[in-house]
Amino acid sequence: MTNLNRSEPTKESTERYYPKDNFGLSRHEFELFTKKVKEGDESLFIKVFNIQFKESVRFIQNKYGISKEVAYDICMDTMVEFRMKLIRGKIHYGNLKFLFTRMASNNYLDSLKKSKRVKDAIHVFLGENQEEELSNIEFLRVLNDAIDRLNSKQKAFIRDLFYAGKSKEEMEKEYDISNATFRKRKQRSLNKLKGVFLEILKRKQI
């Protein structure tokens, strides 16, 4: 890797970030690294992330007190996301190590929120006294089957509301409906979805 000569300041040495902050890459090496990834050459990408990946797994594991397996999965997802952003030109030379660990942290926190949302949804769909306990994966499989059985309008509304993450205001504007109409449509769609969900679940239990 490029060594910085402190006695002869370079453009890079006068900037805030140095190779140690950027997986050991100088700005020129990063540009070459990015070019290779975009061209489909993964060799340098793999070499760099073999170092950064292990470090990030340890960081996430220690920061949140989670198992190595969970931290590994989070960092693997982050690596895939980082690579795609790199290809799309969304990643720029700077403190790449900090960026990667921040992305990994955000992904872990998002996974907690998603897990809680699934548990909340199970409670809404099955109630407190439901004897049959479903894992998150089993619940989502039945839920996806139920959504597929809705009509096209209901399906689009549910997916926009829960999957696309659109706000109430965005949906009211997109569907050209009032706040009251939004609430009614949301309730009707959820009631229909809950009915189909319970019907599918009942058939699976027979």
N, C-alpha and C positions, 0 to 999 in steps of 0.2 A: 504494500500500500504506500501511498505518497507520504513522505515525511515533511513536516513543516520546518523550515529554517527560521528560527527566531531572530537571527541576526540580520536577515534580509526579508523584511515583511512582504508577504504576497497579498494578493486580493483576498484569499481565503483567510489568512492570518489576521486580517483586520476586521473580519466579519464576526458575528456573535457565535456561530457554531463551527465546530471542528469535526474532523473525521470520527473521533471517539463518540460524538453525539449521533453519528449517522452510519452506524453499523461498520465503522472503520473506513468508510468511503469518502474520498475527496469529492468536491463538486463535479469535477471532470469524470471521475470514476462512477459517480451516481448517474450522470447523464448517459454514460456507456451502459451501465447496469440497466437503466430504464429502456434504452434502445434494444438491448438484447431480449429483455422480457417481452417487449411488444412484437419482436420478430419471432418469438416462440422458443428462444434459447433460454432454458430454465437453469442451466448449470450454475451461473453466478447467483441467481435467486436462491437456489437450494443451499449453496455454500454459505451465503450470508445468513439465511434464516436458520440454518443448523446451529448457529451461534446464538442469534437473537431469540429463537424459539425457546430454547432451554432456559435462558435467563428470564424470559417473560413468564413461563410456567411457574418458576420458583417465586417470582414477584407476586403473581396473582394468588398463588397458593398461600403465601405468607400474609399478604395484605388482608385477605378475606377469611383465612382460616378454613379453607376448603381442601378436599382431597386432591391428590396429584392428578387423578383421572379426570375430575371435573375441570381443573385448571387446564389440563391438556386439551380437552374438547373446546374450551373457550378460546384458547390461543390458536387452535387449528382453524376454527371458524374465522378468527381475526386475520389469520394469515391469508386465507382465501379472499376475504374482503379487501385486505391491503393490496393484494396482487391485482384485483380487478380495478381498484382505484388508481393503481400505478399505471395500468394499461390505458385507462381513460384519461390520464393526465391530471388526475386530481391530487396526486402526491407530489410535493415539491421539496427540494433540498432545504433542510433546516434541522431541527432536533427530531430525527426520525425515530430514535429509540423511545423518546418521550411520547411521540405520537402513537406508536404501536402499543405501548403499555396503556395509554389512555383509552385507545380503541378497545383493547381487551377488557379493561375495567368497565367501560360502558356496556360492552356486550354481556358481561356477567350480570351487571345490575339489571339490564333489560331482560335477561333470562329469568331473574327472580320475579320481575313484574309480570311476565308472561305466565309463569308458574302459578302466581297468586290469582291471575285472571281466570286461569283454567279451573282452579279450585273454587273460586267464587261462582263460576258458571255451572260447575257440577252441583253446587248447593242450590242454585236457582232452578236447575232442571230437575233435580232428583229430590230435593227437600231434605229436611233434617232426619227424617225417620226412614229413609231409603235403606233397606237391608242390603241390597246388592251394592257393593263397593266397586268402583271402577278406578283403574289407574288413569293417569292423565292421557296416556297413549290410547287406551281403549275408549275413553270418553271422546277424544278428538276423532277417532275413526267413525264412531256412531254419529257424531255431530256432522262430519263431512258428508256421510251418507244422507242424513236428513236434509242438509242444505241442497244437495243435488236433486232432491225430490220436490223442491219448491218450484213454483212457476218462475218464469224468467225475471219478472219485475221484483218479486220477493227475494229471489236469489241475488240480484244485483244490489238491492237495498241492504241486505244483510252483509254482503261482502264489502260494500263501501263503508258500512258502519263499523264492522269489527275487524276486517282484514286489511283494508286500505288505510284505516286509521284516520278517515276524514272527520272533521269536526262537524258538530250540529249545524253551525252557520254555513259551512261549505256545502253541506248536503241540501240545506234549505235553498241555497242559491242555485245549485246544480239542478235540483228537481223542480225548482220554481214553485215552492210550497211555503206556507206560513208555518210559524212555530207550532201552532195547534195541530195543523195537518201532519207535521213531522212527528209529533208525539203519538198521534193516533196510528199513523202508518208503522211507526216503530213497534208499538204495542201489538198491532195486528200481526205483523211479520214475526215477532217473537212468540206470540201465542201459537201461530201456525207451526213454526219451527219446533216449539216444545212438544206439540201434539205429535208431529211426525217422528221426533226423536224418541218419545216414549213408546210409540208404536213399534219402531224398529227394535228398541231395547227389549220390549216384551217378546217379540218374535225370536230374538236371539236366546232368550232365557227358557223358551218352551223346548 
